[in-house]
């Protein structure tokens, strides 16, 4: 089986749960404690690591452009 050279994944709604409700703490993830991994994400990331596949996480965070959070705050959560 041929493996890809890298894997690109979206964060919100793909790796972690999020909410369409703007009043929910899962609408804008503002704290690491609000991260809830979707089922089987840990297993998938483990498989990527076992096969030495780089994983690129893509995310568009409107909270930065709206001034709700800084880029540095989002980087801490993504780490």
Residue, then its C-alpha position, 0 to 999 in steps of 0.5 A: x500500500x502506498x502511503x501519502x507524504x503528509x496528512x492535512x486535517x481541519x481542526x474544528x468539526x473534524x478533529x474536535x467537536x464544535x457547536x453552531x450555537x454562538x452561545x456555546x463554549x464550543x463555538x469559539x474554543x477559547x481554552x484547552x479544556x474545551x477541546x473534545x476530540x472526536x471519536x477515533x481521532x487519537x487512534x488516527x493520529x497514532x497511526x500517522x505517527x507510526x507511519x512517520x507521516x507529518x500531520x498538518x492541522x488547518x484551521x481558520x479562526x474567526x475569533x482572531x480577526x474579530x479580536x476575541x482572541x490573539x494569534x498567540x492564544x490560539x497557538x497555545x490551544x492548538x499546541 
